[in-house]
Amino acid sequence: MCEANILIIGGGISGLSTAWWLAEGGARPEVWDAAPRMGGKIRSHSESGYLTEDAAGILMNFHQEVDQLVEASGLSDKKISRGTDMRRYVVHKGELRPVPMKLPALLASSMWSLRGKLRMATELLVAKGGHERETVSEFIRRRLGNEILEKVMDPFIAGTLASDPDKANAWAVLPRLTDLERRYGSFTSGMFINRVLHKKGRANIAEAFSFFGGMAQLTKQMAAHPAINTRKEFKAVDIEPADKDGWRVTGVNSQGIEITRRFKQVVISTPAPTAANLLNSINGELGKLLQGIEYAPLTVLHLGMTRDSIAHPLDGTGFLAPRQEQLSFNGNIWMSTLFPDRAPEGKVLLTSYIGGARHPHRCSWSEQQMVGNTLQDLRQLVGVTGEPEYVRSVQHAQALPLYHGHYYERAESVRSQLGKHRGLHLAANYLDGVSARDRIIQGAITAQRILNSRRQSASREPTTHINPAVAH
């Protein structure tokens, strides 16, 4: 196994994923994190029989690299898959309405006006268009019309990304859909072709899952790789080019003792403002670009209740809230329906997401105010009676980066500036997707880039490397 000279600053899922793939490729990376635990925002909390998540509660996957990591890290036995026949709901005129997932049923739904149905049915005839600054709202309205935007895509963007479709960059936020248009001219053509490829065994099946014990099992298992050296409560405070090659990095431990080390390769996997502070002295333009990345605040509110205090069958994943419905939260996920170990027998766990780019002020509500407003909406929508027996809230001042405005251009500029510095890499959720799936894929890509560089500069001897099929 190769001796490592690779430092990863930041032990969240981005940093740990990069470290894991490096370790699988024969390297021995070191991970520094300022917190007393690895995993970043991913944290599972067990209390009073309820299992709650501080951040990501489910992994939506269609990439073989994620399957490879789960299997190779020994997590296959702990994986819990969500049922494939679960309904997905959206709020429509003050009521929960199931959203059909297949086109014929979608077109037949009473949610849409005749004009809206005709608009969706003729998507194939819409001319190819778009540009790198196009927003999600502009993109969806252009291809599918305003009804799909308001009733489906708006709540999806606000509920899952804490973002605003009127500002979010379509190329960055909806890469699969925008790619279908660029490659095939329409969603309809692209989905049909992809379905044919799937039948021929050339596409991965989409799957949604978590783990017994919660999502933290994923980050714990990655951090436990025997080839990874982790340093908790160890904060990187300075980075500068070394005299000959590589980087000189200074860190401070929990006792305030400074340690300076040299590394050939450095991966920064911290939030953008922290990365900017580390890089300002090296490249002021890069630091400025990173400092300009916005984040949305978000509060995750968990309510545990008795099953008989809710009239709705809770026969789905939960629901999202379009802006015109004016609910106090962006979405409500029925975690105990998704994964039975999330609540005691006879109880349910409902998780709401409050705040985001549209309503950041709601994150300043007191917990009592959040619970009261959420219960008021849930009483109308799912027939809640009584009060919750369990309440837990988690506040994130910088929950998710916002791919707003000229984000696509900013990201390209970041990569251009980064390319000026050999052996320096960025791997974080402000680039190439915010989901756990995206982080695993980008960790693999970053690791392969480093392994290739080491192989080219060290010798011609063959080096064990990770799956060459890693792709965006």
One Martini backbone bead per residue (centre of mass of N, CA, C, O) as a GRO file, in nm:
protein
  472
    1MET     BB    1   0.098   0.034   0.020
    2CYS     BB    2   0.082   0.361  -0.001
    3GLU     BB    3   0.224   0.638   0.092
    4ALA     BB    4   0.109   0.922   0.245
    5ASN     BB    5   0.046   1.288   0.128
    6ILE     BB    6  -0.266   1.344   0.239
    7LEU     BB    7  -0.494   1.614   0.290
    8ILE     BB    8  -0.804   1.654   0.477
    9ILE     BB    9  -1.025   1.929   0.515
   10GLY     BB   10  -1.276   1.782   0.650
   11GLY     BB   11  -1.529   1.545   0.809
   12GLY     BB   12  -1.737   1.510   0.613
   13ILE     BB   13  -1.872   1.353   0.349
   14SER     BB   14  -1.671   1.466   0.145
   15GLY     BB   15  -1.404   1.398   0.293
   16LEU     BB   16  -1.461   1.095   0.355
   17SER     BB   17  -1.505   1.003   0.068
   18THR     BB   18  -1.230   1.078  -0.041
   19ALA     BB   19  -1.070   0.906   0.162
   20TRP     BB   20  -1.193   0.632   0.095
   21TRP     BB   21  -1.110   0.620  -0.205
   22LEU     BB   22  -0.811   0.647  -0.153
   23ALA     BB   23  -0.782   0.395   0.023
   24GLU     BB   24  -0.885   0.199  -0.200
   25GLY     BB   25  -0.631   0.307  -0.392
   26GLY     BB   26  -0.367   0.300  -0.166
   27ALA     BB   27  -0.392   0.520   0.031
   28ARG     BB   28  -0.302   0.751   0.331
   29PRO     BB   29  -0.504   0.952   0.459
   30GLU     BB   30  -0.570   1.270   0.615
   31VAL     BB   31  -0.803   1.393   0.873
   32TRP     BB   32  -0.935   1.713   0.947
   33ASP     BB   33  -1.124   1.827   1.244
   34ALA     BB   34  -1.277   2.061   1.460
   35ALA     BB   35  -1.449   1.852   1.565
   36PRO     BB   36  -1.537   1.582   1.793
   37ARG     BB   37  -1.660   1.477   1.514
   38MET     BB   38  -1.749   1.293   1.254
   39GLY     BB   39  -1.975   1.404   0.963
   40GLY     BB   40  -2.091   1.666   1.032
   41LYS     BB   41  -2.429   1.704   0.969
   42ILE     BB   42  -2.421   1.405   0.999
   43ARG     BB   43  -2.668   1.289   1.239
   44SER     BB   44  -2.763   1.050   1.483
   45HIS     BB   45  -3.054   1.033   1.712
   46SER     BB   46  -3.113   0.868   2.025
   47GLU     BB   47  -3.453   0.890   2.177
   48SER     BB   48  -3.718   0.749   2.322
   49GLY     BB   49  -3.718   0.555   2.046
   50TYR     BB   50  -3.601   0.777   1.863
   51LEU     BB   51  -3.482   0.837   1.522
   52THR     BB   52  -3.278   1.106   1.430
   53GLU     BB   53  -3.194   1.375   1.204
   54ASP     BB   54  -2.999   1.656   1.134
   55ALA     BB   55  -3.025   1.581   0.824
   56ALA     BB   56  -2.988   1.350   0.637
   57GLY     BB   57  -3.240   1.069   0.587
   58ILE     BB   58  -3.167   1.002   0.277
   59LEU     BB   59  -3.068   0.790  -0.004
   60MET     BB   60  -3.048   0.883  -0.340
   61ASN     BB   61  -3.000   0.626  -0.596
   62PHE     BB   62  -2.809   0.567  -0.942
   63HIS     BB   63  -2.515   0.464  -0.854
   64GLN     BB   64  -2.258   0.231  -0.846
   65GLU     BB   65  -2.062   0.369  -0.642
   66VAL     BB   66  -2.249   0.356  -0.399
   67ASP     BB   67  -2.277   0.052  -0.393
   68GLN     BB   68  -1.976  -0.002  -0.361
   69LEU     BB   69  -1.938   0.138  -0.087
   70VAL     BB   70  -2.147  -0.016   0.080
   71GLU     BB   71  -2.019  -0.296   0.037
   72ALA     BB   72  -1.710  -0.241   0.108
   73SER     BB   73  -1.791  -0.114   0.408
   74GLY     BB   74  -2.023  -0.312   0.540
   75LEU     BB   75  -2.349  -0.195   0.487
   76SER     BB   76  -2.555  -0.398   0.366
   77ASP     BB   77  -2.689  -0.512   0.640
   78LYS     BB   78  -2.790  -0.198   0.721
   79LYS     BB   79  -2.979  -0.167   0.497
   80ILE     BB   80  -3.271   0.046   0.415
   81SER     BB   81  -3.539   0.022   0.212
   82ARG     BB   82  -3.760   0.178   0.038
   83GLY     BB   83  -4.051   0.164  -0.080
   84THR     BB   84  -4.176   0.152  -0.418
   85ASP     BB   85  -4.509   0.215  -0.345
   86MET     BB   86  -4.494   0.495  -0.246
   87ARG     BB   87  -4.629   0.782  -0.185
   88ARG     BB   88  -4.661   1.117  -0.324
   89TYR     BB   89  -4.705   1.436  -0.189
   90VAL     BB   90  -4.920   1.729  -0.227
   91VAL     BB   91  -5.028   2.048  -0.191
   92HIS     BB   92  -5.386   2.111  -0.278
   93LYS     BB   93  -5.603   2.322  -0.170
   94GLY     BB   94  -5.550   2.213   0.141
   95GLU     BB   95  -5.460   1.925   0.023
   96LEU     BB   96  -5.378   1.599  -0.017
   97ARG     BB   97  -5.194   1.488  -0.311
   98PRO     BB   98  -5.119   1.260  -0.527
   99VAL     BB   99  -4.825   1.189  -0.724
  100PRO     BB  100  -4.779   1.070  -1.010
  101MET     BB  101  -4.500   0.879  -1.170
  102LYS     BB  102  -4.668   0.837  -1.430
  103LEU     BB  103  -4.767   0.982  -1.714
  104PRO     BB  104  -5.064   0.890  -1.752
  105ALA     BB  105  -5.149   0.956  -1.455
  106LEU     BB  106  -5.057   1.249  -1.454
  107LEU     BB  107  -5.250   1.346  -1.686
  108ALA     BB  108  -5.520   1.238  -1.526
  109SER     BB  109  -5.507   1.433  -1.316
  110SER     BB  110  -5.698   1.676  -1.128
  111MET     BB  111  -5.470   1.896  -1.081
  112TRP     BB  112  -5.516   1.963  -1.383
  113SER     BB  113  -5.565   2.134  -1.639
  114LEU     BB  114  -5.621   2.114  -1.966
  115ARG     BB  115  -5.388   2.300  -2.039
  116GLY     BB  116  -5.174   2.156  -1.868
  117LYS     BB  117  -5.191   1.880  -2.009
  118LEU     BB  118  -5.117   1.977  -2.294
  119ARG     BB  119  -4.842   2.092  -2.217
  120MET     BB  120  -4.715   1.822  -2.128
  121ALA     BB  121  -4.783   1.646  -2.389
  122THR     BB  122  -4.601   1.871  -2.576
  123GLU     BB  123  -4.292   1.863  -2.502
  124LEU     BB  124  -4.170   1.734  -2.761
  125LEU     BB  125  -4.228   2.017  -2.933
  126VAL     BB  126  -4.020   2.167  -2.786
  127ALA     BB  127  -3.772   2.363  -2.823
  128LYS     BB  128  -3.458   2.397  -2.794
  129GLY     BB  129  -3.277   2.547  -2.509
  130GLY     BB  130  -3.114   2.759  -2.319
  131HIS     BB  131  -2.886   2.852  -2.042
  132GLU     BB  132  -2.646   2.917  -1.790
  133ARG     BB  133  -2.875   3.134  -1.648
  134GLU     BB  134  -3.104   2.959  -1.608
  135THR     BB  135  -3.375   2.902  -1.437
  136VAL     BB  136  -3.594   2.686  -1.312
  137SER     BB  137  -3.850   2.840  -1.386
  138GLU     BB  138  -3.779   2.888  -1.683
  139PHE     BB  139  -3.735   2.594  -1.766
  140ILE     BB  140  -4.012   2.466  -1.682
  141ARG     BB  141  -4.196   2.666  -1.826
  142ARG     BB  142  -4.085   2.612  -2.113
  143ARG     BB  143  -4.144   2.287  -2.115
  144LEU     BB  144  -4.426   2.252  -1.904
  145GLY     BB  145  -4.514   2.490  -1.744
  146ASN     BB  146  -4.668   2.642  -1.467
  147GLU     BB  147  -4.801   2.406  -1.310
  148ILE     BB  148  -4.552   2.230  -1.256
  149LEU     BB  149  -4.399   2.442  -1.108
  150GLU     BB  150  -4.604   2.511  -0.871
  151LYS     BB  151  -4.685   2.196  -0.783
  152VAL     BB  152  -4.380   2.055  -0.800
  153MET     BB  153  -4.100   2.208  -0.838
  154ASP     BB  154  -4.115   2.419  -0.620
  155PRO     BB  155  -4.134   2.224  -0.369
  156PHE     BB  156  -3.878   2.066  -0.434
  157ILE     BB  157  -3.667   2.295  -0.415
  158ALA     BB  158  -3.757   2.404  -0.131
  159GLY     BB  159  -3.764   2.121   0.029
  160THR     BB  160  -3.470   1.980  -0.060
  161LEU     BB  161  -3.279   2.269  -0.101
  162ALA     BB  162  -3.369   2.549   0.024
  163SER     BB  163  -3.473   2.695  -0.233
  164ASP     BB  164  -3.515   2.912  -0.536
  165PRO     BB  165  -3.645   2.884  -0.852
  166ASP     BB  166  -3.606   3.196  -0.932
  167LYS     BB  167  -3.269   3.154  -0.872
  168ALA     BB  168  -3.198   2.885  -0.961
  169ASN     BB  169  -2.979   2.692  -1.136
  170ALA     BB  170  -3.054   2.461  -1.368
  171TRP     BB  171  -2.781   2.320  -1.438
  172ALA     BB  172  -2.712   2.268  -1.126
  173VAL     BB  173  -2.999   2.148  -1.008
  174LEU     BB  174  -3.089   2.002  -1.310
  175PRO     BB  175  -2.887   1.801  -1.474
  176ARG     BB  176  -3.066   1.575  -1.595
  177LEU     BB  177  -3.276   1.750  -1.748
  178THR     BB  178  -3.084   1.938  -1.908
  179ASP     BB  179  -2.942   1.698  -2.048
  180LEU     BB  180  -3.182   1.588  -2.203
  181GLU     BB  181  -3.216   1.835  -2.381
  182ARG     BB  182  -2.928   1.852  -2.504
  183ARG     BB  183  -2.927   1.550  -2.619
  184TYR     BB  184  -3.263   1.512  -2.720
  185GLY     BB  185  -3.463   1.788  -2.686
  186SER     BB  186  -3.617   1.610  -2.456
  187PHE     BB  187  -3.765   1.437  -2.208
  188THR     BB  188  -3.923   1.221  -2.358
  189SER     BB  189  -3.693   1.111  -2.529
  190GLY     BB  190  -3.485   1.057  -2.303
  191MET     BB  191  -3.658   0.860  -2.130
  192PHE     BB  192  -3.703   0.650  -2.346
  193ILE     BB  193  -3.407   0.581  -2.400
  194ASN     BB  194  -3.334   0.508  -2.105
  195ARG     BB  195  -3.537   0.273  -2.086
  196VAL     BB  196  -3.404   0.101  -2.301
  197LEU     BB  197  -3.129   0.081  -2.158
  198HIS     BB  198  -3.237  -0.052  -1.902
  199LYS     BB  199  -3.340  -0.314  -2.043
  200LYS     BB  200  -3.024  -0.367  -2.133
  201GLY     BB  201  -2.844  -0.303  -1.866
  202ARG     BB  202  -2.732   0.031  -1.878
  203ALA     BB  203  -2.885   0.096  -1.600
  204ASN     BB  204  -2.967   0.219  -1.302
  205ILE     BB  205  -3.147   0.167  -1.022
  206ALA     BB  206  -3.348   0.333  -0.833
  207GLU     BB  207  -3.277   0.429  -0.482
  208ALA     BB  208  -3.399   0.425  -0.138
  209PHE     BB  209  -3.200   0.485   0.167
  210SER     BB  210  -3.072   0.351   0.471
  211PHE     BB  211  -2.991   0.281   0.821
  212PHE     BB  212  -2.927   0.110   1.082
  213GLY     BB  213  -2.888   0.393   1.292
  214GLY     BB  214  -2.852   0.563   1.045
  215MET     BB  215  -2.659   0.783   0.851
  216ALA     BB  216  -2.402   0.770   1.039
  217GLN     BB  217  -2.299   0.493   0.942
  218LEU     BB  218  -2.156   0.598   0.693
  219THR     BB  219  -1.939   0.789   0.821
  220LYS     BB  220  -1.824   0.590   1.025
  221GLN     BB  221  -1.724   0.378   0.819
  222MET     BB  222  -1.534   0.559   0.662
  223ALA     BB  223  -1.356   0.653   0.911
  224ALA     BB  224  -1.274   0.333   0.977
  225HIS     BB  225  -1.065   0.310   0.784
  226PRO     BB  226  -0.744   0.181   0.817
  227ALA     BB  227  -0.610   0.410   0.604
  228ILE     BB  228  -0.732   0.629   0.799
  229ASN     BB  229  -0.639   0.942   0.946
  230THR     BB  230  -0.782   1.088   1.229
  231ARG     BB  231  -0.847   1.440   1.341
  232LYS     BB  232  -0.982   1.566   1.609
  233GLU     BB  233  -0.986   1.875   1.710
  234PHE     BB  234  -0.849   1.987   1.420
  235LYS     BB  235  -0.745   2.300   1.301
  236ALA     BB  236  -0.716   2.472   1.019
  237VAL     BB  237  -0.520   2.795   0.974
  238ASP     BB  238  -0.294   2.723   0.744
  239ILE     BB  239  -0.182   2.785   0.396
  240GLU     BB  240   0.116   2.699   0.200
  241PRO     BB  241   0.362   2.694   0.000
  242ALA     BB  242   0.616   2.511  -0.064
  243ASP     BB  243   0.928   2.538  -0.172
  244LYS     BB  244   0.902   2.297  -0.389
  245ASP     BB  245   0.651   2.103  -0.293
  246GLY     BB  246   0.340   2.163  -0.212
  247TRP     BB  247   0.222   2.184   0.140
  248ARG     BB  248   0.178   2.406   0.419
  249VAL     BB  249   0.023   2.300   0.728
  250THR     BB  250  -0.171   2.448   0.990
  251GLY     BB  251  -0.255   2.330   1.318
  252VAL     BB  252  -0.505   2.309   1.590
  253ASN     BB  253  -0.564   2.199   1.890
  254SER     BB  254  -0.750   2.181   2.185
  255GLN     BB  255  -0.477   2.311   2.338
  256GLY     BB  256  -0.333   2.517   2.118
  257ILE     BB  257  -0.147   2.345   1.942
  258GLU     BB  258   0.090   2.374   1.697
  259ILE     BB  259   0.097   2.223   1.361
  260THR     BB  260   0.337   2.146   1.100
  261ARG     BB  261   0.282   2.031   0.762
  262ARG     BB  262   0.357   1.827   0.478
  263PHE     BB  263   0.195   1.820   0.148
  264LYS     BB  264   0.116   1.724  -0.171
  265GLN     BB  265  -0.196   1.696  -0.092
  266VAL     BB  266  -0.499   1.910  -0.086
  267VAL     BB  267  -0.822   1.889   0.071
  268ILE     BB  268  -1.110   2.099   0.070
  269SER     BB  269  -1.411   2.023   0.299
  270THR     BB  270  -1.543   2.292   0.354
  271PRO     BB  271  -1.697   2.551   0.385
  272ALA     BB  272  -1.663   2.828   0.196
  273PRO     BB  273  -1.567   3.038   0.414
  274THR     BB  274  -1.333   2.862   0.521
  275ALA     BB  275  -1.187   2.828   0.252
  276ALA     BB  276  -1.141   3.129   0.202
  277ASN     BB  277  -0.959   3.183   0.449
  278LEU     BB  278  -0.731   2.980   0.354
  279LEU     BB  279  -0.700   3.115   0.040
  280ASN     BB  280  -0.649   3.425   0.030
  281SER     BB  281  -0.324   3.425   0.038
  282ILE     BB  282  -0.302   3.262  -0.239
  283ASN     BB  283  -0.609   3.345  -0.368
  284GLY     BB  284  -0.811   3.609  -0.383
  285GLU     BB  285  -1.017   3.526  -0.605
  286LEU     BB  286  -1.100   3.256  -0.485
  287GLY     BB  287  -1.193   3.365  -0.211
  288LYS     BB  288  -1.415   3.552  -0.329
  289LEU     BB  289  -1.585   3.333  -0.465
  290LEU     BB  290  -1.645   3.172  -0.203
  291GLN     BB  291  -1.763   3.408  -0.029
  292GLY     BB  292  -2.020   3.440  -0.241
  293ILE     BB  293  -2.152   3.198  -0.120
  294GLU     BB  294  -2.462   3.095  -0.042
  295TYR     BB  295  -2.678   3.034   0.245
  296ALA     BB  296  -2.920   2.835   0.405
  297PRO     BB  297  -3.139   2.827   0.646
  298LEU     BB  298  -3.229   2.554   0.888
  299THR     BB  299  -3.499   2.363   1.034
  300VAL     BB  300  -3.530   2.060   1.217
  301LEU     BB  301  -3.846   1.901   1.288
  302HIS     BB  302  -3.938   1.675   1.548
  303LEU     BB  303  -4.231   1.454   1.575
  304GLY     BB  304  -4.376   1.263   1.834
  305MET     BB  305  -4.649   1.022   1.799
  306THR     BB  306  -4.936   0.883   1.812
  307ARG     BB  307  -5.105   0.704   1.581
  308ASP     BB  308  -5.411   0.775   1.689
  309SER     BB  309  -5.355   1.107   1.636
  310ILE     BB  310  -5.385   1.019   1.320
  311ALA     BB  311  -5.588   1.000   1.038
  312HIS     BB  312  -5.388   0.946   0.843
  313PRO     BB  313  -5.222   0.674   0.688
  314LEU     BB  314  -4.929   0.728   0.601
  315ASP     BB  315  -4.883   0.617   0.271
  316GLY     BB  316  -4.583   0.760   0.261
  317THR     BB  317  -4.325   1.001   0.250
  318GLY     BB  318  -4.502   1.263   0.215
  319PHE     BB  319  -4.470   1.632   0.184
  320LEU     BB  320  -4.511   1.920  -0.014
  321ALA     BB  321  -4.492   2.296  -0.036
  322PRO     BB  322  -4.630   2.526  -0.193
  323ARG     BB  323  -4.630   2.865  -0.182
  324GLN     BB  324  -4.951   2.918  -0.205
  325GLU     BB  325  -5.016   2.762   0.075
  326GLN     BB  326  -4.875   2.889   0.327
  327LEU     BB  327  -4.680   2.738   0.502
  328SER     BB  328  -4.453   2.682   0.780
  329PHE     BB  329  -4.334   2.472   0.573
  330ASN     BB  330  -4.173   2.281   0.312
  331GLY     BB  331  -4.185   1.992   0.463
  332ASN     BB  332  -4.313   1.643   0.526
  333ILE     BB  333  -4.176   1.358   0.684
  334TRP     BB  334  -4.240   0.998   0.714
  335MET     BB  335  -4.013   0.825   0.876
  336SER     BB  336  -4.175   0.569   0.996
  337THR     BB  337  -4.258   0.474   0.708
  338LEU     BB  338  -3.986   0.442   0.573
  339PHE     BB  339  -3.860   0.362   0.878
  340PRO     BB  340  -3.947   0.166   1.148
  341ASP     BB  341  -3.693   0.249   1.354
  342ARG     BB  342  -3.789   0.565   1.421
  343ALA     BB  343  -4.016   0.431   1.608
  344PRO     BB  344  -4.217   0.325   1.821
  345GLU     BB  345  -4.459   0.134   1.890
  346GLY     BB  346  -4.743   0.324   1.802
  347LYS     BB  347  -4.562   0.535   1.654
  348VAL     BB  348  -4.457   0.858   1.516
  349LEU     BB  349  -4.247   1.032   1.265
  350LEU     BB  350  -4.225   1.384   1.207
  351THR     BB  351  -4.058   1.582   0.949
  352SER     BB  352  -3.959   1.921   0.939
  353TYR     BB  353  -3.893   2.206   0.712
  354ILE     BB  354  -3.748   2.522   0.808
  355GLY     BB  355  -3.718   2.789   0.584
  356GLY     BB  356  -3.479   2.900   0.393
  357ALA     BB  357  -3.461   3.117   0.128
  358ARG     BB  358  -3.763   3.230   0.166
  359HIS     BB  359  -3.767   3.176   0.515
  360PRO     BB  360  -3.529   3.266   0.726
  361HIS     BB  361  -3.691   3.390   0.976
  362ARG     BB  362  -3.804   3.111   1.090
  363CYS     BB  363  -3.531   3.033   1.242
  364SER     BB  364  -3.609   3.247   1.486
  365TRP     BB  365  -3.794   3.081   1.607
  366SER     BB  366  -3.926   2.924   1.841
  367GLU     BB  367  -3.999   2.612   1.926
  368GLN     BB  368  -4.290   2.671   2.007
  369GLN     BB  369  -4.367   2.813   1.741
  370MET     BB  370  -4.302   2.583   1.549
  371VAL     BB  371  -4.492   2.373   1.667
  372GLY     BB  372  -4.757   2.533   1.646
  373ASN     BB  373  -4.753   2.582   1.336
  374THR     BB  374  -4.725   2.287   1.248
  375LEU     BB  375  -4.979   2.171   1.385
  376GLN     BB  376  -5.184   2.345   1.240
  377ASP     BB  377  -5.126   2.221   0.959
  378LEU     BB  378  -5.155   1.913   1.035
  379ARG     BB  379  -5.452   1.916   1.115
  380GLN     BB  380  -5.554   1.975   0.824
  381LEU     BB  381  -5.388   1.748   0.653
  382VAL     BB  382  -5.371   1.476   0.883
  383GLY     BB  383  -5.533   1.487   1.158
  384VAL     BB  384  -5.429   1.617   1.414
  385THR     BB  385  -5.415   1.526   1.762
  386GLY     BB  386  -5.294   1.683   1.996
  387GLU     BB  387  -4.971   1.618   2.132
  388PRO     BB  388  -4.651   1.579   2.144
  389GLU     BB  389  -4.412   1.355   2.304
  390TYR     BB  390  -4.191   1.454   2.087
  391VAL     BB  391  -3.911   1.695   2.071
  392ARG     BB  392  -3.690   1.803   1.795
  393SER     BB  393  -3.435   2.048   1.721
  394VAL     BB  394  -3.241   2.168   1.427
  395GLN     BB  395  -2.997   2.415   1.370
  396HIS     BB  396  -2.897   2.583   1.054
  397ALA     BB  397  -2.730   2.854   0.943
  398GLN     BB  398  -2.567   2.657   0.720
  399ALA     BB  399  -2.707   2.422   0.543
  400LEU     BB  400  -2.719   2.526   0.227
  401PRO     BB  401  -2.618   2.580  -0.073
  402LEU     BB  402  -2.669   2.829  -0.327
  403TYR     BB  403  -2.759   2.798  -0.679
  404HIS     BB  404  -2.744   3.109  -0.759
  405GLY     BB  405  -2.763   3.271  -1.035
  406HIS     BB  406  -2.420   3.275  -1.143
  407TYR     BB  407  -2.316   2.991  -1.057
  408TYR     BB  408  -2.191   2.851  -1.302
  409GLU     BB  409  -1.971   3.065  -1.343
  410ARG     BB  410  -1.846   3.048  -1.063
  411ALA     BB  411  -1.762   2.751  -1.077
  412GLU     BB  412  -1.573   2.786  -1.321
  413SER     BB  413  -1.386   2.993  -1.180
  414VAL     BB  414  -1.295   2.814  -0.951
  415ARG     BB  415  -1.159   2.599  -1.132
  416SER     BB  416  -0.962   2.789  -1.270
  417GLN     BB  417  -0.809   2.885  -1.014
  418LEU     BB  418  -0.737   2.601  -0.905
  419GLY     BB  419  -0.555   2.518  -1.158
  420LYS     BB  420  -0.299   2.696  -1.046
  421HIS     BB  421  -0.284   2.457  -0.813
  422ARG     BB  422  -0.091   2.216  -0.731
  423GLY     BB  423  -0.247   1.988  -0.512
  424LEU     BB  424  -0.532   2.142  -0.515
  425HIS     BB  425  -0.858   2.089  -0.354
  426LEU     BB  426  -1.221   2.067  -0.401
  427ALA     BB  427  -1.469   1.914  -0.160
  428ALA     BB  428  -1.803   2.022  -0.183
  429ASN     BB  429  -2.149   2.127  -0.176
  430TYR     BB  430  -2.080   2.389  -0.370
  431LEU     BB  431  -2.007   2.138  -0.563
  432ASP     BB  432  -2.186   1.908  -0.745
  433GLY     BB  433  -2.382   1.887  -0.510
  434VAL     BB  434  -2.575   1.813  -0.194
  435SER     BB  435  -2.596   1.525  -0.183
  436ALA     BB  436  -2.483   1.226  -0.078
  437ARG     BB  437  -2.442   1.114  -0.358
  438ASP     BB  438  -2.273   1.348  -0.473
  439ARG     BB  439  -2.042   1.323  -0.262
  440ILE     BB  440  -1.948   1.040  -0.339
  441ILE     BB  441  -1.885   1.095  -0.636
  442GLN     BB  442  -1.687   1.338  -0.592
  443GLY     BB  443  -1.489   1.181  -0.418
  444ALA     BB  444  -1.408   0.982  -0.642
  445ILE     BB  445  -1.303   1.190  -0.845
  446THR     BB  446  -1.087   1.321  -0.666
  447ALA     BB  447  -0.930   1.064  -0.601
  448GLN     BB  448  -0.857   0.987  -0.894
  449ARG     BB  449  -0.696   1.243  -0.955
  450ILE     BB  450  -0.479   1.190  -0.741
  451LEU     BB  451  -0.389   0.907  -0.827
  452ASN     BB  452  -0.301   0.989  -1.111
  453SER     BB  453  -0.086   1.195  -1.023
  454ARG     BB  454   0.090   1.000  -0.861
  455ARG     BB  455   0.145   0.801  -1.091
  456GLN     BB  456   0.287   1.005  -1.285
  457SER     BB  457   0.515   1.114  -1.069
  458ALA     BB  458   0.644   0.849  -0.957
  459SER     BB  459   0.569   0.594  -1.158
  460ARG     BB  460   0.513   0.298  -1.369
  461GLU     BB  461   0.376   0.157  -1.163
  462PRO     BB  462   0.115  -0.010  -1.071
  463THR     BB  463  -0.204   0.110  -0.945
  464THR     BB  464  -0.441   0.093  -0.740
  465HIS     BB  465  -0.787   0.146  -0.836
  466ILE     BB  466  -1.067   0.271  -0.886
  467ASN     BB  467  -1.342   0.286  -1.048
  468PRO     BB  468  -1.337   0.391  -1.386
  469ALA     BB  469  -1.666   0.459  -1.400
  470VAL     BB  470  -1.655   0.726  -1.292
  471ALA     BB  471  -1.924   0.970  -1.289
  472HIS     BB  472  -2.146   1.241  -1.310
   0.00000   0.00000   0.00000
